[in-house]
């Protein structure tokens, strides 16, 4: 470009830089079992591809206009105690219509444990009381006395071999596509041998650990679909995931 003093190749590179915005809901309350590590993974996998990821923490919602979901490319909700989940759900109800619209429009979303449960219609407590959910997706969760705890191994046609850690009293039931078939552990409940939920570009899961560092295919699903939605067809550059796969294989080897 004449007269700028900047190499044309550099200007072209700057113009080609892609950026994404992630809304992180209640990072101060919903961060059990290192769920914040999912954000770090998404940031690094974007950075390694020269994609800018702007993380916006949402710690309080006074009114719907406080959270302009049309500006978000990825949504993330972590897990917390029952009390914190209930408090955060009351906040999220203020934006549930726009949240549902964002999901229906294909905005990628990762919801972990409590964040997953309250996207459904209700969470039934041991007392029988039903806590109203956000009804973003049509499913329900029932709390049981015996918690489902331990490592989870599963196989997914979409994401390959997956690993994680679960610790939840709630058992979730739904008719949608799941994240995968459980080989070791419980997953959604004691009956189905299935884990998680996949609806459009929304992923709900009980996998802590956090889930994304050892399962980079899920992270790339979120990033890739966010780029496609914002920029059109955008092929992700391949990364060397040998360390991530080695970490997952070590978990599998304990039970093989």
Backbone bond lengths (Angstrom), bond angles and torsions (degrees), N, CA, C in turn:
res aa  C-N    CA-C-N  psi(-1)  N-CA   C-N-CA  omega(-1)  CA-C   N-CA-C  phi
1 X - - - 1.465 - - 1.522 108.61 -
2 X 1.328 119.24 109.74 1.456 123.12 -174.72 1.522 111.69 -58.69
3 X 1.377 114.86 140.04 1.451 120.69 172.09 1.516 115.97 83.94
4 X 1.313 118.70 -4.71 1.473 119.03 -178.66 1.510 112.25 -90.48
5 X 1.317 117.83 -25.09 1.452 121.20 -175.89 1.506 113.32 76.68
6 X 1.340 117.11 5.71 1.468 122.47 -179.83 1.519 108.98 -113.04
7 X 1.337 118.32 131.24 1.460 120.24 -179.82 1.532 111.41 -54.49
8 X 1.326 115.70 140.50 1.461 120.97 179.05 1.516 110.70 -57.72
9 X 1.332 117.15 -39.56 1.464 120.67 -178.12 1.522 111.22 -62.39
10 X 1.359 116.37 -36.50 1.460 119.93 179.76 1.522 110.98 -70.47
11 X 1.343 115.80 -42.67 1.466 119.67 178.01 1.516 110.45 -60.14
12 X 1.325 116.75 -42.96 1.465 121.02 179.33 1.516 110.42 -61.07
13 X 1.357 115.97 -40.69 1.456 119.58 -179.44 1.513 112.17 -64.15
14 X 1.371 115.82 -40.98 1.460 120.07 179.51 1.519 110.57 -64.47
15 X 1.328 115.87 -41.76 1.459 119.54 -178.77 1.514 111.67 -65.76
16 X 1.346 116.45 -25.65 1.460 120.18 -177.13 1.526 113.31 -89.83
17 X 1.343 117.42 -3.40 1.457 120.24 179.60 1.524 109.49 -64.39
18 X 1.346 115.58 131.81 1.465 120.71 178.83 1.522 109.46 -104.23
19 X 1.309 116.20 149.04 1.457 120.65 179.72 1.523 109.73 -134.42
20 X 1.330 115.72 146.94 1.457 122.83 177.13 1.528 108.77 -130.68
21 X 1.328 115.65 153.26 1.468 121.50 177.04 1.520 109.31 -119.93
22 X 1.326 116.07 128.69 1.465 122.50 179.70 1.524 109.04 -113.97
23 X 1.325 116.83 127.84 1.462 121.85 173.32 1.532 108.30 -94.21
24 X 1.332 116.16 117.65 1.468 122.56 179.73 1.522 108.18 -103.66
25 X 1.339 116.01 108.90 1.456 120.96 -174.43 1.526 111.79 -83.30
26 X 1.321 115.37 123.98 1.467 125.36 173.03 1.537 113.39 52.52
27 X 1.325 117.59 54.73 1.470 120.10 178.34 1.524 112.75 -62.44
28 X 1.350 116.95 -22.34 1.458 120.63 179.91 1.523 112.46 -79.66
29 X 1.325 118.39 -17.20 1.467 121.27 -177.05 1.536 112.74 -116.40
30 X 1.315 117.43 -34.98 1.465 121.28 -173.71 1.525 109.67 -109.59
31 X 1.344 115.34 81.58 1.460 119.65 -177.01 1.528 110.88 -148.88
32 X 1.341 116.77 45.75 1.457 120.26 177.58 1.529 110.85 -73.99
33 X 1.337 115.48 148.11 1.468 122.14 171.49 1.528 113.33 54.23
34 X 1.339 115.82 36.75 1.455 119.35 174.61 1.511 115.43 71.84
35 X 1.329 117.72 29.10 1.467 119.63 -178.72 1.528 112.52 -60.74
36 X 1.345 117.58 -23.02 1.461 120.27 177.96 1.534 110.89 -62.51
37 X 1.342 115.86 -22.45 1.462 119.84 177.70 1.522 112.86 -61.45
38 X 1.338 116.81 -23.26 1.463 119.41 175.98 1.526 110.97 -65.19
39 X 1.338 116.79 -37.56 1.458 121.44 178.20 1.527 109.71 -66.47
40 X 1.334 116.99 -44.07 1.460 120.73 179.43 1.520 111.09 -60.76
41 X 1.325 116.37 -39.01 1.465 120.16 179.37 1.519 111.17 -64.63
42 X 1.322 116.59 -45.63 1.462 119.76 179.38 1.529 110.89 -62.77
43 X 1.328 117.07 -39.97 1.461 120.30 179.57 1.528 110.87 -63.43
44 X 1.339 116.87 -45.79 1.462 119.64 -177.95 1.525 111.49 -68.03
45 X 1.318 117.89 -40.40 1.462 119.42 -178.51 1.532 110.92 -69.34
46 X 1.315 116.57 -27.99 1.464 119.37 171.75 1.528 110.41 -73.24
47 X 1.325 116.16 -46.45 1.466 120.89 -178.13 1.526 111.00 -57.83
48 X 1.335 116.89 -43.86 1.461 120.47 -179.27 1.527 112.34 -62.75
49 X 1.329 115.45 -19.90 1.472 119.95 178.53 1.536 111.57 -104.03
50 X 1.325 115.81 10.91 1.465 121.79 -179.37 1.527 111.74 60.67
51 X 1.335 114.59 38.94 1.462 122.28 173.19 1.522 107.64 -108.97
52 X 1.304 117.25 131.67 1.462 121.52 178.44 1.525 109.50 -86.32
53 X 1.343 116.72 124.25 1.463 121.27 177.29 1.518 109.00 -114.40
54 X 1.312 116.30 113.34 1.460 122.99 178.86 1.522 108.64 -95.33
55 X 1.334 117.28 116.35 1.470 121.89 -178.15 1.525 109.17 -97.35
56 X 1.331 116.28 122.02 1.468 122.32 -179.12 1.531 108.58 -109.68
57 X 1.345 118.85 110.13 1.469 120.37 177.29 1.528 110.97 -74.88
58 X 1.323 115.66 133.07 1.466 121.70 175.72 1.525 106.84 -113.18
59 X 1.334 116.94 100.50 1.463 121.28 -175.87 1.529 113.42 -100.00
60 X 1.319 116.56 -17.32 1.462 119.99 -179.17 1.523 108.95 -154.63
61 X 1.338 115.63 143.00 1.460 120.72 178.51 1.528 108.13 -127.16
62 X 1.308 116.68 106.39 1.456 120.34 177.46 1.523 111.26 -84.25
63 X 1.336 115.56 -37.96 1.463 120.84 178.44 1.521 108.59 -153.90
64 X 1.327 115.61 162.73 1.469 120.85 -173.11 1.522 112.16 -57.14
65 X 1.325 117.73 -34.94 1.463 120.31 -177.56 1.525 112.73 -67.25
66 X 1.351 117.46 -13.08 1.460 120.75 177.84 1.521 111.88 -69.19
67 X 1.342 117.18 -21.67 1.463 121.30 -174.57 1.526 109.20 -124.87
68 X 1.321 117.80 89.14 1.470 121.13 -179.83 1.532 111.26 -76.41
69 X 1.321 115.77 83.57 1.462 120.40 -173.36 1.527 113.20 -62.20
70 X 1.334 117.35 -20.40 1.463 119.45 177.72 1.520 111.15 -64.69
71 X 1.336 117.57 -17.28 1.459 121.43 179.91 1.527 112.52 -90.65
72 X 1.330 117.09 -6.24 1.465 120.99 -176.96 1.525 111.11 -91.93
73 X 1.336 115.21 138.71 1.467 121.43 176.15 1.526 111.69 -102.81
74 X 1.341 116.87 -25.08 1.462 123.11 177.40 1.523 107.59 -141.44
75 X 1.332 116.86 142.36 1.461 122.67 177.43 1.527 108.86 -118.23
76 X 1.332 116.82 141.57 1.467 120.08 178.15 1.518 110.60 -139.16
77 X 1.350 115.67 131.80 1.464 122.87 174.09 1.525 107.84 -130.24
78 X 1.328 117.54 124.73 1.452 121.74 179.13 1.522 112.33 -91.12
79 X 1.323 115.73 -167.39 1.462 121.74 -178.57 1.514 111.35 -106.89
80 X 1.337 115.35 157.89 1.459 121.02 178.10 1.514 110.45 -155.81
81 X 1.323 116.50 -177.36 1.460 120.52 176.70 1.520 109.79 -67.26
82 X 1.341 116.52 165.05 1.468 120.35 179.80 1.530 111.06 -56.91
83 X 1.323 116.59 -41.02 1.470 120.02 -178.73 1.529 110.36 -63.94
84 X 1.312 116.49 -47.64 1.472 119.91 -178.65 1.520 110.96 -66.53
85 X 1.330 116.42 -37.93 1.469 120.18 177.60 1.526 110.27 -60.24
86 X 1.328 116.42 -44.76 1.462 120.20 -178.41 1.529 110.42 -63.38
87 X 1.338 116.33 -42.51 1.461 120.05 179.64 1.528 111.41 -63.41
88 X 1.316 116.13 -43.53 1.466 120.57 -178.66 1.527 111.14 -69.30
89 X 1.327 116.71 -34.48 1.460 119.55 178.28 1.518 110.97 -63.76
90 X 1.330 116.55 -39.29 1.471 119.81 177.10 1.523 110.76 -61.22
91 X 1.329 116.58 -37.35 1.465 120.10 177.06 1.531 110.47 -67.42
92 X 1.329 115.74 -43.60 1.463 120.09 -176.58 1.526 112.55 -67.53
93 X 1.330 116.97 -23.99 1.464 119.49 178.76 1.527 111.61 -60.36
94 X 1.326 116.45 -24.52 1.467 120.29 179.82 1.536 111.67 -68.77
95 X 1.336 116.33 -19.98 1.470 119.20 -179.34 1.530 111.38 -124.54
96 X 1.345 117.63 19.31 1.465 118.37 -172.22 1.525 112.36 -64.64
97 X 1.319 118.34 -33.32 1.465 119.87 179.29 1.529 111.25 -66.26
98 X 1.319 116.64 -45.75 1.464 119.46 179.41 1.523 110.78 -71.46
99 X 1.334 117.13 -31.45 1.466 120.84 176.23 1.530 109.80 -64.57
100 X 1.317 116.28 -46.61 1.463 120.38 178.82 1.532 110.52 -62.06
101 X 1.326 117.00 -41.04 1.463 120.70 178.55 1.525 111.01 -62.00
102 X 1.343 116.19 -39.46 1.463 120.08 178.79 1.524 110.98 -64.04
103 X 1.326 116.85 -43.43 1.469 120.63 178.36 1.522 110.54 -64.05
104 X 1.327 117.05 -45.50 1.461 120.83 -179.85 1.531 111.34 -63.57
105 X 1.323 116.22 -29.19 1.460 121.07 -179.83 1.521 112.34 -81.92
106 X 1.343 116.71 -3.24 1.457 119.95 175.03 1.503 116.12 97.79
107 X 1.340 118.09 12.55 1.460 119.74 176.68 1.529 109.34 -66.20
108 X 1.328 119.21 124.82 1.465 120.52 178.04 1.524 111.51 -63.05
109 X 1.313 115.59 139.73 1.463 120.96 -177.98 1.518 109.21 -145.45
110 X 1.333 116.11 136.06 1.464 121.81 172.42 1.517 107.67 -118.01
111 X 1.343 116.60 123.59 1.462 122.85 179.24 1.526 108.17 -125.06
112 X 1.330 116.77 124.57 1.459 122.06 -173.40 1.525 110.95 -112.17
113 X 1.324 116.21 130.74 1.462 125.12 173.22 1.529 111.70 51.95
114 X 1.342 119.06 -107.08 1.455 120.67 -179.30 1.515 112.23 -60.67
115 X 1.326 116.44 -37.25 1.454 120.11 176.62 1.509 112.03 -63.19
116 X 1.316 116.64 -32.70 1.466 123.72 175.61 1.522 109.95 -70.49
117 X 1.326 117.43 -50.20 1.462 121.60 -175.32 1.525 112.88 -57.69
118 X 1.321 116.59 -42.28 1.464 119.57 -173.19 1.519 113.72 -84.31
119 X 1.327 117.36 3.84 1.461 119.71 169.15 1.531 110.53 -80.58
120 X 1.341 116.30 -11.16 1.456 121.16 179.59 1.519 112.36 -87.61
121 X 1.341 114.94 -166.52 1.472 120.12 -175.38 1.529 112.97 -78.13
122 X 1.338 116.37 -39.23 1.459 118.41 -179.99 1.528 110.80 -162.39
123 X 1.337 113.95 161.75 1.462 123.24 174.11 1.524 106.32 -122.80
124 X 1.338 116.17 114.43 1.467 119.93 -177.97 1.518 109.36 -91.28
125 X 1.335 116.24 121.75 1.453 121.80 -178.40 1.527 110.72 -80.59
126 X 1.341 116.59 170.11 1.465 121.29 -179.83 1.521 111.19 -58.28
127 X 1.321 116.84 -32.11 1.461 121.64 -179.85 1.526 112.43 -70.79
128 X 1.333 116.37 -12.68 1.461 120.76 -175.70 1.517 112.70 98.27
129 X 1.329 116.49 -14.07 1.468 120.29 178.51 1.530 109.90 -65.66
130 X 1.315 115.49 137.49 1.462 120.51 179.63 1.524 109.82 -104.82
131 X 1.334 114.83 120.85 1.451 120.03 174.80 1.525 108.54 -89.68
132 X 1.306 115.69 122.91 1.462 120.37 -177.01 1.520 111.00 -65.17
133 X 1.335 116.15 132.57 1.453 121.28 176.29 1.515 111.60 -93.86
134 X 1.327 115.08 -165.92 1.462 120.43 -176.99 1.521 112.70 -91.26
135 X 1.340 117.36 -13.18 1.475 122.44 -179.72 1.534 111.86 55.01
136 X 1.326 115.87 36.74 1.463 120.03 173.76 1.529 109.07 -69.66
137 X 1.342 115.15 -37.60 1.459 122.82 175.81 1.521 106.98 -132.97
138 X 1.338 116.91 150.41 1.463 122.28 -172.27 1.531 111.24 -85.89
139 X 1.349 117.15 89.07 1.465 121.05 174.82 1.524 108.99 -156.03
140 X 1.328 116.84 176.33 1.459 120.44 -178.97 1.525 110.33 -144.37
141 X 1.340 115.53 163.16 1.460 122.60 -179.63 1.518 108.99 -133.59
142 X 1.335 116.32 137.09 1.464 122.38 179.39 1.527 108.99 -120.80
143 X 1.328 117.04 127.06 1.460 121.68 179.26 1.534 109.66 -78.35
144 X 1.331 115.81 136.94 1.467 122.51 178.10 1.534 109.45 -120.32
145 X 1.337 115.99 160.87 1.462 120.04 -178.06 1.523 111.85 -66.95
146 X 1.311 117.73 -42.56 1.455 121.07 -177.24 1.527 110.18 -88.91
147 X 1.340 115.67 119.12 1.459 120.66 -179.61 1.531 110.12 -72.58
148 X 1.305 115.57 151.92 1.459 122.39 175.43 1.526 106.94 -99.63
149 X 1.332 116.33 109.28 1.463 121.24 -169.80 1.523 110.25 -132.78
150 X 1.322 116.57 139.82 1.458 120.83 172.11 1.517 112.85 136.88
151 X 1.330 114.86 -179.48 1.462 120.66 177.10 1.520 110.43 -68.45
152 X 1.312 115.40 148.86 1.466 122.07 177.93 1.527 108.76 -124.19
153 X 1.322 115.66 130.21 1.456 122.49 171.52 1.512 107.07 -118.74
154 X 1.327 116.58 134.72 1.460 117.80 177.40 1.521 110.97 -151.42
155 X 1.311 114.15 161.55 1.452 121.78 179.05 1.520 108.93 -116.87
156 X 1.325 115.30 136.73 1.455 121.69 -177.50 1.516 109.73 -129.74
157 X 1.335 116.74 133.03 1.454 120.12 176.58 1.522 111.05 -64.54
158 X 1.305 117.53 -30.16 1.461 122.09 -177.43 1.518 112.58 -88.27
159 X 1.346 117.24 -41.73 1.460 121.01 -170.02 1.527 114.69 -110.90
160 X 1.318 118.49 -4.01 1.457 121.11 -179.92 1.519 112.13 84.12
161 X 1.334 116.03 -153.68 1.471 121.59 179.42 1.525 108.92 -78.22
162 X 1.345 115.72 129.33 1.457 121.54 -176.24 1.525 110.32 -123.21
163 X 1.330 115.65 151.10 1.467 120.69 177.72 1.526 108.85 -136.48
164 X 1.332 115.40 158.37 1.452 120.21 176.54 1.512 110.57 -179.24
165 X 1.315 116.06 -171.78 1.462 123.41 -179.89 1.523 108.24 -131.19
166 X 1.327 115.98 134.47 1.465 120.37 -179.83 1.526 110.51 -119.47
167 X 1.324 116.06 147.88 1.462 122.71 175.10 1.525 107.20 -158.54
168 X 1.326 116.19 90.08 1.474 119.58 -175.20 1.518 110.76 -148.72
169 X 1.348 114.68 143.41 1.461 120.63 175.38 1.521 110.52 -89.61
170 X 1.325 116.80 -28.26 1.455 120.98 -179.28 1.514 112.28 -73.56
171 X 1.335 115.96 140.02 1.464 121.54 174.66 1.525 107.84 -116.97
172 X 1.327 115.36 126.00 1.455 122.05 -171.19 1.519 111.33 -104.36
173 X 1.330 115.21 139.62 1.468 121.47 -178.70 1.530 108.86 -129.97
174 X 1.328 115.92 129.69 1.470 120.20 -179.84 1.534 110.05 -159.35
175 X 1.342 117.80 162.76 1.461 122.31 -177.50 1.532 113.44 -100.48
176 X 1.326 117.87 7.75 1.456 120.61 -171.93 1.530 112.24 -87.32
177 X 1.317 114.76 173.74 1.464 120.61 172.38 1.527 108.75 -59.02
178 X 1.325 116.36 144.76 1.462 120.05 179.76 1.520 110.43 -108.77
179 X 1.334 114.50 169.33 1.451 120.08 179.07 1.523 110.79 -69.59
180 X 1.336 116.75 -35.60 1.454 119.88 179.01 1.515 112.67 178.96
181 X 1.347 115.10 178.90 1.462 123.17 178.10 1.517 109.42 -96.67
182 X 1.333 116.62 128.95 1.460 122.11 -175.61 1.529 110.27 -77.90
183 X 1.323 115.25 126.31 1.473 122.34 175.24 1.518 109.91 -96.23
184 X 1.324 116.02 -38.33 1.458 121.96 177.09 1.512 107.83 -139.87
185 X 1.333 117.72 132.50 1.456 121.64 -177.55 1.517 110.74 109.51
186 X 1.314 117.04 -160.74 1.461 122.25 -174.99 1.528 112.62 -117.38
187 X 1.328 117.92 -55.64 1.462 119.41 -176.19 1.509 111.84 87.89
188 X 1.322 116.43 -136.88 1.467 121.06 -175.47 1.526 113.05 -61.04
189 X 1.325 116.19 -39.16 1.460 120.75 -177.36 1.515 109.23 -162.04
190 X 1.322 116.86 -177.37 1.464 120.83 -177.33 1.527 113.35 -81.88
191 X 1.335 117.78 -7.96 1.458 120.20 -171.00 1.530 114.12 -102.08
192 X 1.314 117.44 -43.50 1.464 120.70 -164.04 1.517 115.48 -84.03
193 X 1.351 117.87 -24.12 1.471 122.19 -173.07 1.524 110.60 58.47
194 X 1.310 115.70 35.12 1.462 122.15 175.61 1.526 108.05 -125.91
195 X 1.341 115.45 152.85 1.455 118.78 -178.54 1.514 110.32 -129.96
196 X 1.335 114.93 137.00 1.446 120.64 172.26 1.509 114.98 76.74
197 X 1.319 113.60 -174.04 1.456 122.44 -178.41 1.527 108.16 -147.53
198 X 1.323 115.31 136.76 1.470 120.52 174.41 1.522 107.75 -125.06
199 X 1.331 115.59 119.12 1.462 121.53 178.68 1.520 107.72 -135.28
200 X 1.343 115.73 113.08 1.464 120.31 -172.77 1.523 107.90 55.18
201 X 1.345 118.26 -117.20 1.469 119.85 179.01 1.525 111.87 -109.54
202 X 1.337 115.94 18.94 1.459 122.40 175.04 1.517 109.45 -92.85
203 X 1.329 116.22 131.22 1.466 121.72 173.93 1.524 108.15 -121.02
204 X 1.333 116.27 121.78 1.449 122.14 171.26 1.515 108.02 -108.81
205 X 1.323 118.21 138.27 1.465 120.44 -177.13 1.522 111.10 -153.77
206 X 1.333 115.30 153.23 1.456 121.15 172.58 1.526 111.40 -92.95
207 X 1.308 118.68 0.78 1.463 121.19 -174.86 1.520 111.74 -76.86
208 X 1.340 114.12 116.31 1.457 121.38 170.46 1.530 107.20 -96.01
209 X 1.318 115.03 -164.42 1.450 116.67 172.11 1.520 116.28 134.08
210 X 1.330 122.88 -40.38 1.469 128.59 -6.77 1.528 111.98 -71.87
211 X 1.318 117.15 172.04 1.453 121.18 -169.73 1.536 113.15 -77.24
212 X 1.320 119.25 -36.16 1.466 120.11 -170.02 1.528 115.79 -74.72
213 X 1.343 121.49 -35.95 1.463 118.84 -177.72 1.525 114.38 -57.70
214 X 1.329 117.33 -39.17 1.467 120.19 -179.34 1.526 112.81 -93.04
215 X 1.331 116.44 -2.84 1.472 120.98 -179.62 1.533 109.48 -132.20
216 X 1.344 116.96 67.59 1.475 120.03 -173.78 1.522 113.86 -63.44
217 X 1.330 118.19 -20.29 1.466 119.53 179.37 1.522 111.00 -64.88
218 X 1.347 117.61 -31.84 1.463 120.68 177.58 1.531 109.80 -71.78
219 X 1.335 116.38 -41.72 1.461 120.15 177.53 1.526 110.70 -59.28
220 X 1.323 116.51 -43.33 1.465 120.09 -178.53 1.525 112.19 -70.77
221 X 1.330 117.20 -27.67 1.464 121.15 173.47 1.529 109.45 -60.54
222 X 1.325 116.79 -44.88 1.461 121.58 -179.41 1.527 111.06 -67.36
223 X 1.332 116.28 -48.07 1.462 120.66 -178.32 1.522 110.95 -65.25
224 X 1.334 116.20 -46.01 1.461 120.42 -177.11 1.514 112.80 -62.45
225 X 1.324 116.47 -43.50 1.466 119.24 179.79 1.523 111.91 -70.80
226 X 1.337 117.01 -31.33 1.466 119.56 175.54 1.524 110.47 -65.19
227 X 1.324 116.62 -42.67 1.463 120.41 178.55 1.522 111.19 -65.48
228 X 1.343 116.46 -43.15 1.466 120.00 179.25 1.521 111.10 -60.38
229 X 1.312 115.48 -41.97 1.467 120.04 -177.38 1.524 111.25 -67.85
230 X 1.325 117.21 -35.06 1.460 121.20 -175.56 1.528 113.28 -88.17
231 X 1.354 115.55 -37.98 1.463 119.23 -171.80 1.532 114.07 -118.62
232 X 1.333 117.15 -0.08 1.455 118.12 -172.08 1.513 109.37 89.52
233 X 1.323 117.62 -166.01 1.460 121.22 -177.94 1.523 109.95 -57.51
234 X 1.323 116.43 116.90 1.468 121.80 -178.50 1.524 108.61 -133.46
235 X 1.316 117.17 105.44 1.462 121.55 -177.73 1.530 109.46 -78.17
236 X 1.333 115.91 129.01 1.455 120.03 178.13 1.523 110.49 -76.45
237 X 1.327 115.83 136.28 1.461 120.22 173.87 1.522 109.08 -67.90
238 X 1.336 116.74 141.36 1.463 121.01 178.71 1.523 110.10 -68.18
239 X 1.327 116.31 145.80 1.455 122.61 175.55 1.522 109.39 -120.27
240 X 1.319 116.19 157.52 1.459 121.31 174.91 1.527 108.13 -82.33
241 X 1.321 116.16 103.31 1.464 121.36 -177.39 1.524 112.16 -102.96
242 X 1.325 117.09 25.86 1.470 120.10 -174.93 1.525 111.61 -62.30
243 X 1.332 118.08 -39.73 1.463 119.99 179.38 1.518 111.09 -66.87
244 X 1.327 116.25 -41.20 1.466 120.20 179.31 1.528 110.88 -62.26
245 X 1.330 115.90 -44.51 1.466 119.71 -179.87 1.528 111.23 -67.92
246 X 1.330 116.80 -35.09 1.461 119.89 178.11 1.522 110.70 -65.04
247 X 1.336 116.54 -41.35 1.468 119.84 177.95 1.523 110.92 -61.70
248 X 1.340 116.71 -42.64 1.462 120.13 178.96 1.522 111.34 -66.47
249 X 1.321 116.84 -39.68 1.470 120.44 -179.72 1.519 111.66 -64.39
250 X 1.328 117.08 -33.12 1.467 119.62 178.01 1.526 110.57 -63.86
251 X 1.332 116.36 -37.12 1.469 119.45 177.07 1.521 109.75 -67.09
252 X 1.340 117.11 -45.12 1.465 120.45 178.31 1.522 111.31 -59.85
253 X 1.338 117.30 -39.16 1.471 121.12 -175.29 1.521 113.12 -65.52
254 X 1.338 116.80 -23.37 1.468 119.47 177.81 1.520 111.64 -64.64
255 X 1.334 116.40 -28.38 1.462 120.19 -172.25 1.528 112.15 -118.46
256 X 1.332 117.76 -0.07 1.465 119.95 -175.57 1.525 110.32 -66.12
